[in-house]
Amino acid sequence: MDTRTRSHDDYTVGWISALPVETAAAKLMLDNIHPPLPRLPMDQNAYIFGSIGEHNIVIASLPTGSYGNTSATSVGMQLLSSFHSIRFGFMVGIGGGVPSSHADIRLGDIVVSQPTDTSGGVIQYDLGKALSGGQFKRTGMLNRPPKVLLTALATLQAHHLTEDSQINGFYSNLQAKMAPHKAAKFTRPTQEDCLFQAEYDHIASDTCIDCDRSKLFLRPLREYQEPVIHYGLIGSSNQVVKDGKRRDQLARDLGIYCVEMEAAGLMNDFPCLVIRGICDYADSHKNKEWQGYAAAVAAAYAKELLLVVAIDQINRTPTARDTLAESVHRIDVPRFDVPLDLTAVPVITSFVGRQDELDQLWQYLRPTNPQSRKVAVIHGLGGMGKTQLAIRFARDHKDDFTAIFWLSGKDRGTLLQSLSSILPRLPGSGESHADGAINDEVEQRARYVLKWLATEGNSRWLIIFDNIDQYSPFSGPISDAYDPVEFFPGADHGSILITSRLQRLTELGKAFPIHRLDLKDAIQLLLQSSHLSMKNTAKELERNPDTVALASRLDGLPLAIVIAGAFIRETGTDITEYLQYYTESWSELQLQSNPERQYQQGNLLQTWMISYYQIQKRDPHAAKLLLFLAHFDNRDIWYELIKSSHHSPDIPVWLEKTISSRLAFRVGVKNLIGFSLLETKEQAGMYSIHPVVQDWCIHLSSAEKNTDSFQLSELALIAVGYNIPSSNDRNYSELQQRLIPHANHVRHGDWSSGNNDITVWGAFRGLGNLYYDQGKLKEAEEIYQRALVGCEKALGLDHTSTLSTVNNLGNLYYKQGKLKEAEEMYQRALASYEKALGPDHTSTLDTVHNLGTLYSDQGKLKKAEEMYQRALVGCEKALGPDHTSTLSTVNNLGGIYKNQGKLKEAEEMYQRALAGKEKALGPDHTSTLGAVNNLGLLYSGQGKLIEAEEMYQRALAGCEKALGPDHTYTLTIINNLGSVYKDQGKLKEAEEMYQRALIGKEKALGLDHTSTLSTVNNIGLLYSAQGKLIEAEEMYQRALVGYEKALGPDHTSTLSAVTNLGNLYYDQGKLIEAEEMYQRALAGYGKAPSPDHTRAWRLTERLNALRVADVNAHILHDYK
């Protein structure tokens, strides 16, 4: 390899091949191969660089599967745009021989295009116009090869009259460069060269072994095997010839020696000579046996011809670009200005906003000097306003571009027709081509337009390719797809704007994703399209909650907004009524709705069907996946969530395959993203669906014959329910909060309690756990009740799944302060668990632990301790001393010891629980933070206020992050922090904490929940300390009434409120009322299952003091 540094301008000869075998042969003819050069922007070609003799050569090949004249034109023009020093080129490869009485053409021969008086050497025989009676008149003439090549051709022809050709030598060198098994591809075949009679068709087979030998066209044997070189006309078209009779007719009519498919696309746009090695006879017997050899000898001839051209001739030859520019300038084109024509452009009646997008497009596409081609791709969801944005851009800048052309990219044929229809509008194109091929043949007219756009100096135009929604850079199974690059002008100038739903098209240029309108612009568009903006009430309508709600529901999708506006305008419906129709009768509403003219894809029922059908063709499983994803909340979807649907016993095969691996899932969503029906989010692996697309998918899943909408809803419910982590898992809260929107979405289905699928009711139990953990107790109760009824009917009263739901309901009632109902649930679950699973099963022990918590809250400390001790011994045995369930029991035992005044034992339990949970769950897990909070309570009771505050602050920061500021447990810690501030004398800070806790609890738990009442009682204590005795009494009375109702008159919390009222009356000098409160409290503590001797002693002391005060008061009275 020659490693010297070269630039694009060092290359003077272009060489184009169509097939890989032709490109390989060309590369093997190079004397030296050069390092690659960077490809210039917008150049789609692939190049090989090298030299033959003194000539630097660049080899380009047509894209795989993209053959024919148009593709050749594109490759040639892009080559000249990147390599400005190219003088001429070669089109070298294989062709079909056309033997006749004038030319004994055999396989392996070479045909070189040579001009005549009436032809430039290549005839495009499918170019012309149809006449009456089925006649066809060929028209037009392609350019001759450049003079320097014709001179070299004459020199080489004369040389071959007296000397042997160097083809065999170059061919031998080619084979020597390769390993034998590689060289075999280019070896001359050993089988007989057979030319069959034109009327005899091939017998179906890879070879002609079975063909009738009597049908051979008899020819004399040649004495030598060297290829014969024929100079003459080459026929070119966009179709393969495989018909002997058609071949012979072309020979009689045109006198051609060879047929092929690319040369006609080059002669007028890439000054070159065409060289073809004959590999078949263009009949039904054609095969690929001779292709390698034919490509090799054609390349060898090109090398020999090039060596005839002296380097000083190259330097004196004008560049190909100059040659083409001169030929164009000979056409009378005084200027390049073309007025904007809106005939084919959709009408815009409503357009708002998008100024940022318009500015960004202008900054990128504006004509600049020096000019280089720019391609912008507006891509996004159907109905998002891509076409409307392009139209507005064109109108805004019609005076900034010399010409703006609008092309419909619906399919290749439509785009070709749009491009060719531009020709009559071009300056100087009218009369000069009135009877020529340009006006009569669509492809040729289109090619002329591209040539005009590529003209040097014509650089300030804008082409808009609208609605390219079928794209394939390679030929493939999807026949409607095509490559728009085929229709890009070859020159490196001008501006191109593409609109498409396909994200993949952004590989052609700079991406400009179009997003939903913001709320303000969406409301403006709604009022404008409904004509409500012209009413006096427009300002009021902008602020109307239903206007905001409808605009938010349509989420900035212009098509949906304009359809809504049209319906409102045409029917006299108001916005409130339309919103109701949209929510309750979506499908019926859309059937009655029609889009504005500016949206040519139809209404909401139609606009995405095009994309959906394309997805069905490419990947039927992906189409079904789209409908399935619509049954989740639309804002945040991820693989693990969808994967949980595998818990269903009736999972469909297509879904099972789709979720079998993360890669399979990503492949499934690839097409959905590609058509903009699914959006990716900033965080990898997260997806979302526009809410209106979701509505359409729900409609479609109900309407599709092969889709079971109820099954998709059930699968979504199972996926969510079985994805919910336990509160004992690390980072459970973050995942649970992600799942809340999905739970809200799936739980509202028509779930009959008669459904016997236990998986469904297990999913409901999971949803209940989610709402319970997140402090949404009302929702949790509703879900648990539905799960319980379903489990009881499907499994029976004593099935473990039923009992698990019963136990969960007990937890819920406990948290709601419904202690009696909670105990009933626990006792039922415990009795059945012991019977079904035994006394030491972990499920049994979990219920035992829950009963301990309940007894503790009821003030039954001895019974609570017994339950906790039983649970602790069982869990340590079954799960180990460090399991989270064991540690929870240890933590709660600490609470019992604290309430019993055993502070040392309590601290030991709390410290053990905290250390274990930090190790098992991490320092920021909510269960760990619960242990931290408990230590704070202990320290507060011990008077260690600084340590208590540290614990509460740590617990509060963690819970606010994990659970949110309004979670009930967060509010409990806030309450506790208020108590510490009160004890520290920070009364203002204490009141702030208490009030925040009270407001949050009243909202989350209700006015009469025991936790709410606890904070009410604490506020009473604070007011008392502040001397606000009237306010304090109100708080105490509220707490007392609530406790009596919720817990009974003798509960410790009730008695605490009674004692506080007694203290208040004492401070107010109401000694009789104070004594009544103290006596009641003392009697209550005496009845308690676990008497609180400390409190009883303190109350006795208070009563004695009260009596002394009363005696002294009487003495003072008598003295006076």
RALIN-V410249 format. One record per backbone hydrogen bond with DSSP energy under -0.5 kcal/mol. NH is the residue of the N-H (numbers start at 0). CO is the residue of the C=O. If there is no record, write none. Layout:
BEGIN
nh->[NH/NH]
co->[CO/CO]
END
This chain:
BEGIN
nh->[1/2/9/10/11/12/13/14/15/16/22/23/24/25/26/27/28/28/29/29/30/31/33/34/42/43/47/49/50/51/54/56/57/58/59/60/61/65/66/71/72/73/74/75/76/77/78/79/80/81/82/83/85/86/87/88/89/90/91/91/92/94/95/96/96/97/99/102/104/107/108/109/110/111/112/113/115/122/124/124/125/126/127/128/130/133/134/136/137/138/141/144/148/149/150/151/152/153/154/155/156/157/158/159/160/160/161/161/162/169/170/171/172/173/174/175/176/176/177/181/182/183/184/185/186/193/194/195/196/199/200/210/214/215/216/217/229/229/231/231/232/233/234/235/236/241/242/244/246/247/248/249/250/251/252/253/254/254/255/256/257/258/259/264/265/266/268/269/272/274/275/276/277/278/278/279/285/289/290/293/294/295/296/297/298/299/300/301/302/303/304/305/306/307/307/308/308/309/312/313/314/315/316/316/319/322/323/324/325/326/327/328/329/330/332/333/337/340/341/344/348/357/358/359/360/361/362/363/364/365/373/375/376/377/377/378/378/379/383/388/389/390/391/392/393/394/395/396/397/399/400/401/402/404/406/406/408/408/414/415/416/417/418/419/420/421/422/424/425/425/428/432/432/433/435/438/438/439/440/444/445/446/447/448/449/450/451/452/453/454/457/458/461/462/463/464/464/465/465/467/468/471/474/478/480/481/483/485/486/487/492/493/494/495/496/497/498/499/502/502/504/505/506/507/508/509/511/513/514/516/521/522/523/524/525/526/527/528/529/530/531/532/533/534/537/540/541/542/542/543/543/547/548/549/550/551/552/553/554/555/556/557/558/560/561/562/563/564/565/566/567/568/569/570/571/572/577/578/579/580/581/582/583/584/588/589/590/591/591/592/598/599/601/605/606/607/608/609/611/612/613/614/615/616/617/618/621/622/623/624/625/626/627/628/629/630/631/636/638/641/642/643/643/644/645/646/647/650/655/656/657/658/659/664/665/666/667/668/669/670/671/672/673/674/675/676/677/678/680/685/686/687/688/693/694/695/696/697/698/699/700/701/702/703/706/708/711/712/713/714/715/716/717/718/719/720/721/722/723/728/731/734/735/736/737/738/739/740/742/743/744/745/746/747/748/750/751/754/757/759/760/761/762/763/764/765/766/767/768/769/770/771/772/773/774/775/776/779/780/781/782/783/784/785/786/787/788/789/790/791/792/793/794/795/795/798/802/803/804/805/806/807/808/809/810/811/812/813/814/815/816/817/818/821/822/823/824/825/826/827/828/829/830/831/832/833/834/835/836/837/840/844/845/846/847/848/849/850/851/852/853/854/855/856/857/858/859/860/863/864/865/866/867/868/869/870/871/872/873/874/875/876/877/878/879/882/886/887/888/889/890/891/892/893/894/895/896/897/898/899/900/901/902/905/906/907/908/909/910/911/912/913/914/915/916/917/918/919/920/921/921/924/928/929/930/931/932/933/934/935/936/937/938/939/940/941/942/943/944/947/948/949/950/951/952/953/954/955/956/957/958/959/960/961/962/963/966/970/971/972/973/974/975/976/977/978/979/980/981/982/983/984/985/986/989/990/991/992/993/994/995/996/997/998/999/1000/1001/1002/1003/1004/1005/1008/1012/1013/1014/1015/1016/1017/1018/1019/1020/1021/1022/1023/1024/1025/1026/1026/1027/1028/1031/1032/1033/1034/1035/1036/1037/1038/1039/1040/1041/1042/1043/1044/1045/1046/1047/1047/1050/1054/1055/1056/1057/1058/1059/1060/1061/1062/1063/1064/1065/1066/1067/1068/1068/1069/1070/1073/1074/1075/1076/1077/1078/1079/1080/1081/1082/1083/1084/1085/1086/1086/1087/1089/1092/1095/1096/1097/1098/1099/1100/1101/1102/1103/1104/1105/1106/1107/1108/1109/1110/1111/1112/1113/1114/1115/1116/1117/1118/1119]
co->[32/0/6/7/55/55/87/57/89/59/18/19/20/21/22/23/24/25/25/26/50/50/48/1/39/41/58/56/31/54/51/49/12/47/14/45/16/62/64/67/68/69/70/71/72/73/74/75/76/77/78/81/82/11/11/270/13/272/15/89/274/276/258/94/279/256/102/99/102/277/105/227/275/229/273/231/118/233/122/235/235/123/125/136/134/130/131/128/135/126/121/119/145/145/146/147/148/149/150/151/152/153/154/155/156/157/157/158/158/165/166/167/168/169/170/171/172/173/174/178/178/179/181/182/183/191/192/193/214/196/198/207/211/212/194/215/109/227/111/229/254/120/257/122/259/239/281/197/242/243/244/245/246/247/248/249/249/250/249/232/232/95/234/261/262/262/265/265/88/90/110/92/108/94/276/94/282/278/287/289/290/291/292/293/294/295/296/297/298/299/300/301/302/303/304/304/305/307/309/309/310/311/312/313/85/318/319/320/321/322/323/324/325/327/330/331/401/403/339/341/346/353/354/355/356/357/358/359/360/361/493/495/509/375/497/376/511/499/380/384/385/386/387/388/389/390/391/392/394/396/396/459/459/461/404/463/406/465/410/411/412/413/414/415/416/418/419/421/421/422/425/428/429/430/432/432/435/435/436/440/441/442/443/444/445/446/447/448/449/451/454/456/402/494/404/462/496/406/463/498/466/481/63/476/477/469/481/482/483/484/490/458/460/373/462/375/464/377/500/673/501/502/503/504/505/374/376/378/512/555/517/518/519/520/521/522/523/524/525/527/526/526/530/531/534/536/537/538/539/539/540/543/544/545/546/547/548/549/550/550/553/555/382/556/557/558/559/560/561/562/563/564/565/566/567/566/573/574/575/576/577/578/579/580/584/585/586/587/588/589/595/597/598/602/602/603/605/605/607/608/609/610/611/612/613/614/618/618/619/620/621/622/623/624/625/627/628/686/684/637/638/639/640/641/642/643/644/647/651/652/653/654/656/660/661/662/663/664/665/666/667/668/669/670/672/671/671/687/685/682/636/678/633/689/690/691/692/693/694/695/696/697/698/699/703/706/707/708/709/710/711/712/713/714/715/716/717/719/719/725/728/730/731/732/733/734/735/736/738/739/740/741/742/744/745/748/749/751/755/756/756/757/758/759/760/761/762/763/764/765/766/767/768/769/771/770/774/775/776/777/778/779/780/781/782/783/784/785/786/787/788/789/790/790/791/795/798/799/800/801/802/803/804/805/806/807/808/809/810/811/813/812/816/817/818/819/820/821/822/823/824/825/826/827/828/829/830/831/832/832/837/840/841/842/843/844/845/846/847/848/849/850/851/852/853/855/854/858/859/860/861/862/863/864/865/866/867/868/869/870/871/872/873/874/874/879/882/883/884/885/886/887/888/889/890/891/892/893/894/895/897/896/900/901/902/903/904/905/906/907/908/909/910/911/912/913/914/915/916/916/917/921/924/925/926/927/928/929/930/931/932/933/934/935/936/937/939/938/942/943/944/945/946/947/948/949/950/951/952/953/954/955/956/957/958/958/963/966/967/968/969/970/971/972/973/974/975/976/977/978/979/981/980/984/985/986/987/988/989/990/991/992/993/994/995/996/997/998/999/1000/1000/1005/1008/1009/1010/1011/1012/1013/1014/1015/1016/1017/1018/1019/1020/1021/1022/1023/1022/1026/1027/1028/1029/1030/1031/1032/1033/1034/1035/1036/1037/1038/1039/1040/1041/1042/1042/1043/1047/1050/1051/1052/1053/1054/1055/1056/1057/1058/1059/1060/1061/1062/1063/1064/1065/1064/1068/1069/1070/1071/1072/1073/1074/1075/1076/1077/1078/1079/1080/1081/1082/1083/1083/858/1090/1091/1092/1093/1094/1095/1096/1097/1098/1099/1100/1101/1102/1103/1104/1105/1106/1107/1108/1109/1110/1111/1112/1113/1114/1115]
END
